[in-house]
Amino acid sequence: EQDTTKKEFPGQSRKDIVRQMIGIRKKFDTYKSFANAPMDSVITRKQREGAIQLHANYFPSVVLINDGNGKFTMSQLPVQAQFSVLNGMLVHDFDGDGNLDVLINGNDYGTEVNLGRYDALNGLMLKGDGKGNFNPLSILQSGVYIPENGKSLVGLKGNNGNFLLAASQNKGPLKIFELKRKDKIIPLAPFDEDVTVTYKSGKTQKREIGYGSSFLSQSGRFITIDSNVSSVEIKNNKGVVRKLSVQ
């Protein structure tokens, strides 16, 4: 195994760094003392010489809304989405109100023993209002319960033409949920990249279509529409548009 320590911390061996890390655990016996300690008392300036230093200044989980023309609006998700790690995520109009919602599968059991598991999520449905805001629903409201080490989340077409959700849990059972509302499923071609949905009210909605979503997830190639939709335009990666009239 190649030792890359010299590039990251010149003049220090791997054993030296391990010894220093163990010393930190002995020096700070509580989380509070470690959190309040200045950097120089944790890792000295000499130890940091030549080290790569990265800085982070924003930590909440957010949603980025594509406004077009290379511009995005960033909206911070509600506090319920900040409780744990977010892995699988699926954007879909789950309640048929014409606004896109977000479903989340999360948690992480692979953390260090002294940190404990990130296990505060049991699956989370965020109801969208069409303006970039999302409100959390309870488990009773959403019907989605994913209590363990949640990872991937995908949308699938069932044998009866129904919309299914598949949520994986590492070293746990695969959970399947069925959308009670019966929507029409429209298959997509391999190179379709976005869909514009027009509702009978005159409202339009643009949905981006990609390959893969969040944690190692790839949903089926289709969209769903309900009885409130009047037409659908599908554009592929060459700019060719086909319009479907909904009966």
Secondary structure, DSSP 8 states (H G I E B T S, - for coil): ----HHHHSTT--HHHHHHHHHHHHHH--SHHHHHHS-HHHHS-HHHHTT---------S-EEEEEEETTEEEEEE--GGGGSS-EEEEEEE-SSSSSS-EEEEEE-B--S-TTT--B---S-EEEEE-SSS-EEEE-HHHH-----SSEEEEEEEE-TTS-EEEEEEETTS--EEEE-SS--EEEE--TTEEEEEEEETTS-EEEEE--S--SSS----SEEEE-TTEEEEEEEETTS-EEEEE--
